Amino acid sequence: MSEITLIGIDLAKNIFRINCLDENGKRVMNKNLHRESVVQFFASLSECTVAMEACASSHYWGRTMKSLGHTVKLIHPRYVTPYRLGDKNDAKDAAAICAAAQRPDMRFVRLRSQRQSDIQGLHRVREGLVAERTATINRVRALLAENGIVIKQGSTNVFSALPVIIDDYENNLSGMMRQLLRMQYALLLALREQLSELGKMLQALVTQEEAYHAASRSWRDNGNITRLGTGQRFRLP
């Protein structure tokens, strides 16, 4: 069998499809790989180029392939679509990835490091919690409005007024409604605690970045060129 120089891999949860080409662009293998055997298969190969669509798990697999000595190319799915022949299936997707990866003018997605993936995950979690907090506050205000009680807009007003309303037994709230509001207030407290913890994590990241840049400037002043961190700034909550 000819030596494999390019592999297009269609990522999946369990069954992966690979399309392997030699240096002349001839297909030498096209088969399925179970998730458990992916690392073993690529570890057995000589150094080659591994191309895949940029998706949810591509950066993890990209780092894994890179650690095995392979060159990794991530391609945005919309740039793969024009090279797919016929109806969409795993085999044709893998072949299309190979075709797209060979284009000299193809634009590739930069592989994220573990640190960059962690930072992105932190921001995603925070954005989700902020959205959940906003939805919970709106739900509380709507429930109170249906019972003739109005709270000013803003999370601060809700946090200060809600426990007072719950403990006020002269406002004619039913027992069930009072219990529902207690549950919502407990949820808001939990969300506030988690957002506070994420804020501390972001502050730690900012401090680390500032230290990286200070050290980088110092080393550049001494005639050295060193790349530290990502240079990305963060907005604190």
PASEBA-1860 file (N, C-alpha, C; in nm, 3 decimals):
! residues 237
1> MSEITLIG> 0.084/-0.119/0.000/0.000/0.000/0.000/0.088/0.125/0.000 ~ 0.050/0.224/-0.079/0.126/0.349/-0.086/0.121/0.421/0.048 ~ 0.223/0.504/0.073/0.228/0.576/0.199/0.122/0.684/0.201 ~ 0.053/0.694/0.311/-0.054/0.793/0.327/0.007/0.929/0.358 ~ -0.037/1.031/0.284/0.013/1.166/0.308/-0.097/1.263/0.351 ~ -0.222/1.231/0.319/-0.334/1.318/0.355/-0.453/1.232/0.397 ~ -0.512/1.269/0.510/-0.632/1.200/0.558/-0.741/1.303/0.585 ~ -0.856/1.279/0.527/-0.974/1.357/0.561/-1.058/1.275/0.656
9> IDLAKNIF> -1.092/1.330/0.770/-1.167/1.256/0.871/-1.297/1.327/0.900 ~ -1.405/1.253/0.890/-1.538/1.304/0.922/-1.565/1.267/1.068 ~ -1.562/1.367/1.155/-1.575/1.343/1.298/-1.718/1.307/1.336 ~ -1.731/1.229/1.441/-1.862/1.186/1.489/-1.851/1.153/1.637 ~ -1.961/1.109/1.696/-1.959/1.071/1.837/-1.897/0.933/1.856 ~ -1.931/0.840/1.765/-1.886/0.703/1.782/-1.815/0.645/1.660 ~ -1.872/0.664/1.541/-1.815/0.606/1.420/-1.758/0.717/1.333 ~ -1.625/0.717/1.315/-1.556/0.816/1.234/-1.531/0.758/1.094
17> RINCLDEN> -1.531/0.845/0.994/-1.500/0.800/0.858/-1.372/0.867/0.812 ~ -1.280/0.788/0.757/-1.154/0.845/0.708/-1.139/0.818/0.559 ~ -1.081/0.915/0.490/-1.048/0.902/0.348/-0.899/0.934/0.335 ~ -0.819/0.835/0.292/-0.674/0.848/0.291/-0.621/0.854/0.149 ~ -0.532/0.952/0.124/-0.472/0.970/-0.008/-0.321/0.958/0.001 ~ -0.259/0.918/-0.111/-0.113/0.914/-0.115/-0.061/1.044/-0.175 ~ 0.068/1.052/-0.198/0.129/1.177/-0.245/0.081/1.216/-0.385 ~ 0.027/1.122/-0.460/-0.025/1.150/-0.593/-0.174/1.182/-0.593
25> GKRVMNKN> -0.234/1.187/-0.475/-0.376/1.216/-0.464/-0.464/1.096/-0.490 ~ -0.406/0.977/-0.491/-0.483/0.855/-0.516/-0.534/0.800/-0.382 ~ -0.661/0.758/-0.385/-0.720/0.703/-0.263/-0.660/0.566/-0.234 ~ -0.613/0.550/-0.110/-0.556/0.422/-0.070/-0.637/0.356/0.042 ~ -0.728/0.433/0.102/-0.810/0.375/0.208/-0.932/0.464/0.231 ~ -1.046/0.401/0.255/-1.168/0.473/0.289/-1.251/0.380/0.377 ~ -1.253/0.406/0.506/-1.320/0.313/0.596/-1.369/0.384/0.722 ~ -1.444/0.310/0.801/-1.492/0.359/0.930/-1.393/0.324/1.040
33> LHRESVVQ> -1.389/0.410/1.141/-1.311/0.384/1.261/-1.400/0.405/1.383 ~ -1.399/0.307/1.472/-1.469/0.327/1.599/-1.390/0.424/1.686 ~ -1.459/0.497/1.767/-1.396/0.599/1.850/-1.278/0.544/1.930 ~ -1.293/0.423/1.983/-1.188/0.366/2.067/-1.060/0.336/1.991 ~ -1.069/0.323/1.859/-0.951/0.284/1.781/-0.889/0.400/1.703 ~ -0.945/0.521/1.716/-0.896/0.635/1.638/-0.751/0.668/1.674 ~ -0.724/0.685/1.802/-0.588/0.723/1.845/-0.488/0.615/1.807 ~ -0.523/0.491/1.828/-0.434/0.381/1.794/-0.401/0.380/1.645
41> FFASLSEC> -0.502/0.405/1.561/-0.480/0.405/1.417/-0.384/0.516/1.376 ~ -0.408/0.637/1.422/-0.323/0.750/1.382/-0.184/0.742/1.444 ~ -0.173/0.679/1.560/-0.041/0.662/1.621/0.045/0.566/1.541 ~ -0.018/0.477/1.465/0.056/0.378/1.387/0.103/0.432/1.252 ~ 0.058/0.552/1.215/0.091/0.608/1.084/0.216/0.694/1.091 ~ 0.283/0.703/0.977/0.392/0.800/0.965/0.332/0.940/0.960 ~ 0.415/1.039/0.981/0.367/1.177/0.983/0.294/1.210/0.853 ~ 0.176/1.267/0.866/0.097/1.306/0.749/0.010/1.426/0.785
49> TVAMEACA> -0.069/1.472/0.690/-0.161/1.582/0.713/-0.301/1.527/0.741 ~ -0.362/1.574/0.848/-0.496/1.531/0.886/-0.589/1.652/0.877 ~ -0.689/1.641/0.791/-0.784/1.751/0.771/-0.920/1.712/0.826 ~ -0.989/1.809/0.882/-1.122/1.785/0.938/-1.201/1.915/0.937 ~ -1.333/1.901/0.941/-1.416/2.020/0.952/-1.406/2.078/1.092 ~ -1.407/2.212/1.100/-1.405/2.279/1.229/-1.544/2.268/1.292 ~ -1.553/2.192/1.401/-1.681/2.170/1.467/-1.657/2.159/1.617 ~ -1.758/2.113/1.689/-1.751/2.113/1.835/-1.632/2.037/1.891
57> SSHYWGRT> -1.599/1.922/1.832/-1.491/1.839/1.887/-1.362/1.847/1.807 ~ -1.358/1.930/1.704/-1.243/1.930/1.613/-1.115/1.979/1.680 ~ -1.126/2.074/1.773/-1.005/2.125/1.837/-0.945/2.020/1.931 ~ -1.030/1.943/1.997/-0.979/1.835/2.080/-0.907/1.732/1.993 ~ -0.972/1.688/1.884/-0.909/1.589/1.798/-0.788/1.646/1.726 ~ -0.794/1.774/1.694/-0.679/1.838/1.631/-0.557/1.836/1.722 ~ -0.577/1.869/1.849/-0.465/1.865/1.944/-0.414/1.722/1.961 ~ -0.508/1.626/1.960/-0.468/1.486/1.974/-0.382/1.443/1.856
65> MKSLGHTV> -0.425/1.476/1.733/-0.348/1.440/1.613/-0.212/1.510/1.612 ~ -0.211/1.634/1.655/-0.085/1.709/1.659/0.012/1.646/1.757 ~ -0.038/1.597/1.869/0.048/1.533/1.969/0.107/1.403/1.917 ~ 0.043/1.345/1.815/0.093/1.222/1.754/0.191/1.250/1.639 ~ 0.219/1.378/1.615/0.318/1.415/1.514/0.261/1.452/1.379 ~ 0.130/1.460/1.366/0.068/1.492/1.238/0.046/1.643/1.224 ~ 0.034/1.688/1.099/-0.002/1.826/1.069/-0.154/1.834/1.059 ~ -0.214/1.928/1.130/-0.360/1.936/1.137/-0.410/2.057/1.059
73> KLIHPRYV> -0.514/2.037/0.980/-0.580/2.144/0.907/-0.729/2.140/0.937 ~ -0.781/2.250/0.992/-0.924/2.262/1.019/-0.988/2.350/0.913 ~ -1.101/2.305/0.860/-1.168/2.376/0.751/-1.311/2.408/0.794 ~ -1.353/2.530/0.769/-1.492/2.565/0.799/-1.584/2.481/0.711 ~ -1.693/2.427/0.768/-1.782/2.340/0.691/-1.834/2.400/0.561 ~ -1.853/2.532/0.557/-1.907/2.592/0.434/-1.807/2.587/0.319 ~ -1.678/2.572/0.351/-1.577/2.560/0.246/-1.561/2.416/0.198 ~ -1.618/2.322/0.274/-1.613/2.181/0.236/-1.729/2.145/0.143
81> TPYRLGDK> -1.842/2.206/0.166/-1.965/2.173/0.092/-1.949/2.172/-0.059 ~ -1.881/2.270/-0.121/-1.870/2.270/-0.268/-1.796/2.149/-0.325 ~ -1.719/2.079/-0.241/-1.639/1.967/-0.290/-1.706/1.832/-0.265 ~ -1.826/1.835/-0.209/-1.899/1.711/-0.185/-1.971/1.669/-0.313 ~ -1.947/1.546/-0.358/-2.009/1.494/-0.480/-2.130/1.408/-0.444 ~ -2.246/1.448/-0.492/-2.366/1.370/-0.466/-2.427/1.399/-0.330 ~ -2.512/1.308/-0.287/-2.582/1.326/-0.159/-2.485/1.319/-0.042 ~ -2.525/1.380/0.067/-2.440/1.387/0.185/-2.439/1.253/0.260
89> NDAKDAAA> -2.320/1.200/0.284/-2.301/1.087/0.374/-2.159/1.094/0.429 ~ -2.125/1.008/0.523/-1.996/1.016/0.591/-1.879/0.997/0.495 ~ -1.891/0.900/0.404/-1.782/0.872/0.310/-1.757/0.991/0.218 ~ -1.865/1.049/0.167/-1.849/1.163/0.077/-1.802/1.288/0.151 ~ -1.841/1.301/0.277/-1.792/1.412/0.358/-1.640/1.402/0.377 ~ -1.591/1.283/0.408/-1.447/1.263/0.427/-1.370/1.292/0.299 ~ -1.425/1.247/0.185/-1.361/1.273/0.056/-1.361/1.422/0.024 ~ -1.471/1.490/0.056/-1.480/1.634/0.031/-1.380/1.711/0.116
97> ICAAAQRP> -1.359/1.666/0.238/-1.260/1.731/0.325/-1.120/1.719/0.265 ~ -1.089/1.602/0.211/-0.959/1.583/0.145/-0.945/1.678/0.026 ~ -1.049/1.687/-0.055/-1.045/1.773/-0.174/-1.026/1.919/-0.135 ~ -1.099/1.963/-0.033/-1.087/2.102/0.011/-0.950/2.131/0.069 ~ -0.894/2.035/0.142/-0.763/2.055/0.206/-0.651/2.071/0.105 ~ -0.670/2.020/-0.016/-0.566/2.026/-0.118/-0.567/2.157/-0.196 ~ -0.670/2.237/-0.178/-0.679/2.363/-0.250/-0.570/2.460/-0.202 ~ -0.491/2.517/-0.294/-0.382/2.606/-0.252/-0.430/2.736/-0.190
105> DMRFVRLR> -0.553/2.777/-0.221/-0.605/2.903/-0.168/-0.704/2.883/-0.054 ~ -0.708/2.762/0.002/-0.802/2.734/0.110/-0.764/2.809/0.236 ~ -0.864/2.862/0.304/-0.843/2.931/0.431/-0.877/2.835/0.545 ~ -0.781/2.815/0.633/-0.798/2.718/0.740/-0.827/2.788/0.873 ~ -0.890/2.715/0.962/-0.922/2.764/1.095/-0.804/2.734/1.188 ~ -0.766/2.833/1.267/-0.654/2.813/1.358/-0.693/2.716/1.470 ~ -0.604/2.624/1.500/-0.628/2.526/1.605/-0.614/2.592/1.741 ~ -0.715/2.577/1.825/-0.711/2.636/1.958/-0.631/2.548/2.053
113> SQRQSDIQ> -0.554/2.612/2.140/-0.484/2.539/2.245/-0.582/2.501/2.355 ~ -0.537/2.417/2.449/-0.623/2.380/2.561/-0.660/2.502/2.643 ~ -0.564/2.592/2.661/-0.591/2.715/2.737/-0.697/2.799/2.669 ~ -0.687/2.815/2.538/-0.785/2.894/2.464/-0.923/2.830/2.469 ~ -0.928/2.697/2.463/-1.057/2.628/2.473/-1.117/2.646/2.612 ~ -1.032/2.645/2.715/-1.080/2.666/2.851/-1.139/2.806/2.866 ~ -1.071/2.906/2.810/-1.118/3.044/2.818/-1.252/3.058/2.746 ~ -1.262/2.998/2.628/-1.389/3.003/2.554/-1.500/2.936/2.634
121> GLHRVREG> -1.468/2.823/2.697/-1.567/2.754/2.778/-1.614/2.839/2.895 ~ -1.521/2.910/2.957/-1.557/2.997/3.069/-1.655/3.105/3.025 ~ -1.628/3.167/2.909/-1.716/3.271/2.858/-1.852/3.215/2.820 ~ -1.854/3.096/2.763/-1.982/3.034/2.726/-2.067/3.006/2.849 ~ -2.005/2.954/2.953/-2.078/2.924/3.075/-2.132/3.053/3.137 ~ -2.049/3.156/3.140/-2.092/3.283/3.197/-2.208/3.343/3.119 ~ -2.198/3.342/2.987/-2.306/3.396/2.904/-2.437/3.320/2.928 ~ -2.426/3.188/2.943/-2.545/3.108/2.969/-2.607/3.141/3.104
129> LVAERTAT> -2.523/3.160/3.206/-2.574/3.193/3.339/-2.637/3.332/3.343 ~ -2.577/3.427/3.273/-2.635/3.562/3.266/-2.771/3.557/3.199 ~ -2.783/3.480/3.090/-2.912/3.467/3.022/-3.015/3.400/3.112 ~ -2.971/3.300/3.188/-3.063/3.231/3.279/-3.107/3.323/3.392 ~ -3.014/3.405/3.442/-3.050/3.500/3.547/-3.153/3.600/3.496 ~ -3.131/3.652/3.376/-3.225/3.748/3.317/-3.362/3.686/3.299 ~ -3.366/3.562/3.249/-3.494/3.493/3.229/-3.565/3.470/3.362 ~ -3.490/3.436/3.466/-3.550/3.411/3.597/-3.607/3.539/3.657
137> INRVRALL> -3.533/3.648/3.644/-3.581/3.777/3.694/-3.710/3.818/3.621 ~ -3.711/3.802/3.490/-3.832/3.836/3.413/-3.950/3.748/3.454 ~ -3.922/3.622/3.481/-4.028/3.530/3.524/-4.083/3.572/3.661 ~ -3.995/3.611/3.753/-4.038/3.655/3.885/-4.123/3.781/3.874 ~ -4.080/3.877/3.796/-4.155/4.002/3.781/-4.292/3.976/3.720 ~ -4.298/3.881/3.626/-4.427/3.849/3.563/-4.521/3.782/3.663 ~ -4.467/3.689/3.744/-4.549/3.622/3.845/-4.604/3.722/3.946 ~ -4.520/3.816/3.988/-4.564/3.916/4.084/-4.667/4.010/4.022
145> AENGIVIK> -4.644/4.047/3.896/-4.739/4.137/3.829/-4.877/4.075/3.819 ~ -4.882/3.945/3.800/-5.011/3.875/3.792/-5.082/3.873/3.928 ~ -5.007/3.903/4.032/-5.065/3.908/4.166/-5.070/4.051/4.219 ~ -5.060/4.149/4.129/-5.076/4.288/4.166/-4.957/4.351/4.233 ~ -4.839/4.291/4.220/-4.718/4.343/4.283/-4.617/4.378/4.173 ~ -4.564/4.498/4.177/-4.470/4.544/4.074/-4.335/4.574/4.137 ~ -4.230/4.523/4.075/-4.093/4.551/4.118/-4.023/4.628/4.007 ~ -3.944/4.727/4.044/-3.868/4.803/3.945/-3.773/4.712/3.870
153> QGSTNVFS> -3.742/4.751/3.747/-3.649/4.672/3.667/-3.508/4.677/3.727 ~ -3.432/4.572/3.698/-3.294/4.565/3.748/-3.278/4.454/3.849 ~ -3.168/4.382/3.838/-3.145/4.269/3.927/-3.132/4.311/4.073 ~ -3.072/4.428/4.097/-3.055/4.475/4.235/-3.189/4.494/4.303 ~ -3.285/4.552/4.232/-3.417/4.574/4.289/-3.487/4.442/4.320 ~ -3.472/4.344/4.231/-3.535/4.214/4.252/-3.474/4.144/4.373 ~ -3.341/4.145/4.383/-3.274/4.077/4.494/-3.312/4.139/4.630 ~ -3.332/4.270/4.631/-3.364/4.335/4.759/-3.513/4.325/4.794
161> ALPVIIDD> -3.599/4.329/4.692/-3.744/4.333/4.719/-3.806/4.195/4.734 ~ -3.754/4.095/4.663/-3.820/3.964/4.660/-3.830/3.898/4.798 ~ -3.722/3.891/4.876/-3.736/3.827/5.009/-3.835/3.900/5.099 ~ -3.843/4.032/5.086/-3.939/4.109/5.166/-4.081/4.073/5.126 ~ -4.105/4.062/4.996/-4.238/4.027/4.946/-4.277/3.887/4.990 ~ -4.182/3.794/4.984/-4.211/3.656/5.023/-4.250/3.647/5.170 ~ -4.185/3.725/5.255/-4.211/3.718/5.399/-4.326/3.809/5.444 ~ -4.382/3.885/5.350/-4.495/3.973/5.384/-4.626/3.895/5.365
169> YENNLSGM> -4.686/3.853/5.476/-4.807/3.771/5.468/-4.934/3.856/5.460 ~ -4.918/3.985/5.440/-5.034/4.073/5.423/-5.056/4.112/5.278 ~ -4.975/4.055/5.185/-4.989/4.093/5.043/-5.080/3.999/4.965 ~ -5.146/3.908/5.036/-5.247/3.820/4.976/-5.191/3.721/4.874 ~ -5.061/3.692/4.877/-5.007/3.586/4.791/-5.052/3.450/4.844 ~ -5.084/3.360/4.753/-5.125/3.226/4.795/-5.004/3.148/4.845 ~ -5.030/3.041/4.915/-4.921/2.959/4.966/-4.837/2.900/4.855 ~ -4.904/2.856/4.747/-4.829/2.799/4.634/-4.743/2.903/4.566
177> MRQLLRMQ> -4.798/3.024/4.545/-4.720/3.130/4.480/-4.601/3.169/4.567 ~ -4.619/3.173/4.696/-4.509/3.209/4.786/-4.398/3.103/4.777 ~ -4.438/2.976/4.767/-4.340/2.869/4.755/-4.266/2.878/4.622 ~ -4.338/2.909/4.514/-4.274/2.924/4.383/-4.172/3.038/4.386 ~ -4.207/3.147/4.450/-4.115/3.261/4.456/-3.992/3.228/4.540 ~ -4.010/3.149/4.645/-3.893/3.106/4.724/-3.798/3.024/4.638 ~ -3.855/2.936/4.556/-3.772/2.854/4.468/-3.697/2.941/4.368 ~ -3.764/3.042/4.313/-3.698/3.130/4.217/-3.589/3.215/4.284
185> YALLLALR> -3.615/3.257/4.408/-3.515/3.335/4.479/-3.392/3.250/4.510 ~ -3.413/3.125/4.547/-3.300/3.035/4.571/-3.219/3.015/4.443 ~ -3.288/3.005/4.330/-3.219/2.990/4.202/-3.137/3.114/4.171 ~ -3.193/3.232/4.196/-3.120/3.357/4.171/-2.996/3.367/4.259 ~ -3.006/3.325/4.384/-2.890/3.328/4.473/-2.781/3.234/4.422 ~ -2.820/3.116/4.373/-2.722/3.019/4.322/-2.655/3.074/4.196 ~ -2.734/3.138/4.109/-2.676/3.197/3.988/-2.580/3.310/4.023 ~ -2.617/3.392/4.122/-2.528/3.501/4.161/-2.396/3.449/4.215
193> EQLSELGK> -2.402/3.340/4.291/-2.281/3.280/4.347/-2.190/3.227/4.236 ~ -2.250/3.159/4.139/-2.171/3.105/4.028/-2.110/3.216/3.943 ~ -2.188/3.322/3.918/-2.135/3.434/3.840/-2.023/3.505/3.914 ~ -2.034/3.512/4.045/-1.927/3.572/4.125/-1.799/3.490/4.113 ~ -1.812/3.357/4.118/-1.696/3.269/4.105/-1.633/3.282/3.967 ~ -1.716/3.292/3.864/-1.663/3.310/3.728/-1.593/3.444/3.715 ~ -1.644/3.546/3.783/-1.578/3.676/3.781/-1.438/3.670/3.840 ~ -1.423/3.591/3.946/-1.291/3.574/4.006/-1.196/3.501/3.911
201> MLQALVTQ> -1.250/3.402/3.839/-1.168/3.329/3.742/-1.123/3.420/3.629 ~ -1.213/3.507/3.583/-1.177/3.602/3.477/-1.072/3.702/3.526 ~ -1.088/3.746/3.650/-0.989/3.838/3.706/-0.852/3.772/3.713 ~ -0.848/3.644/3.749/-0.721/3.572/3.754/-0.659/3.562/3.615 ~ -0.743/3.541/3.514/-0.693/3.534/3.377/-0.633/3.667/3.333 ~ -0.702/3.776/3.367/-0.651/3.909/3.332/-0.516/3.934/3.398 ~ -0.504/3.896/3.525/-0.378/3.914/3.598/-0.267/3.834/3.532 ~ -0.297/3.710/3.491/-0.197/3.628/3.423/-0.155/3.690/3.291
209> EEAYHAAS> -0.252/3.741/3.214/-0.220/3.803/3.086/-0.131/3.925/3.105 ~ -0.162/4.004/3.206/-0.080/4.123/3.231/0.062/4.084/3.268 ~ 0.077/3.975/3.345/0.210/3.927/3.381/0.284/3.877/3.258 ~ 0.212/3.806/3.169/0.273/3.756/3.045/0.326/3.873/2.962 ~ 0.242/3.976/2.946/0.281/4.089/2.861/0.397/4.166/2.922 ~ 0.396/4.180/3.056/0.506/4.250/3.121/0.637/4.174/3.100 ~ 0.634/4.041/3.115/0.753/3.960/3.093/0.795/3.963/2.946 ~ 0.696/3.961/2.855/0.727/3.963/2.713/0.795/4.093/2.674
217> RSWRDNGN> 0.745/4.206/2.726/0.807/4.335/2.696/0.950/4.340/2.749 ~ 0.969/4.285/2.870/1.103/4.285/2.929/1.199/4.204/2.844 ~ 1.155/4.087/2.797/1.243/4.001/2.718/1.270/4.061/2.581 ~ 1.170/4.129/2.523/1.192/4.195/2.394/1.294/4.306/2.409 ~ 1.287/4.377/2.523/1.383/4.485/2.548/1.525/4.431/2.557 ~ 1.537/4.303/2.595/1.669/4.241/2.606/1.712/4.173/2.477 ~ 1.633/4.195/2.369/1.671/4.139/2.239/1.617/4.001/2.213 ~ 1.529/3.949/2.300/1.470/3.817/2.280/1.331/3.829/2.221
225> ITRLGTGQ> 1.287/3.728/2.149/1.152/3.724/2.093/1.082/3.603/2.152 ~ 0.981/3.627/2.231/0.910/3.518/2.298/0.760/3.545/2.289 ~ 0.684/3.443/2.255/0.539/3.457/2.248/0.478/3.396/2.372 ~ 0.406/3.476/2.448/0.344/3.429/2.571/0.195/3.463/2.568 ~ 0.111/3.367/2.607/-0.032/3.393/2.616/-0.095/3.414/2.481 ~ -0.219/3.462/2.485/-0.294/3.485/2.361/-0.310/3.633/2.333 ~ -0.285/3.718/2.431/-0.302/3.860/2.411/-0.447/3.904/2.416 ~ -0.541/3.817/2.450/-0.681/3.850/2.450/-0.720/3.918/2.579
233> RFRLP> -0.799/4.024/2.568/-0.847/4.095/2.686/-0.987/4.049/2.720 ~ -1.027/4.065/2.848/-1.157/4.016/2.892/-1.233/4.125/2.966 ~ -1.359/4.129/2.944/-1.445/4.222/3.017/-1.501/4.151/3.139 ~ -1.483/4.212/3.254/-1.531/4.151/3.378/-1.679/4.185/3.397 ~ -1.753/4.097/3.468/-1.895/4.122/3.492/-1.913/4.240/3.585
END
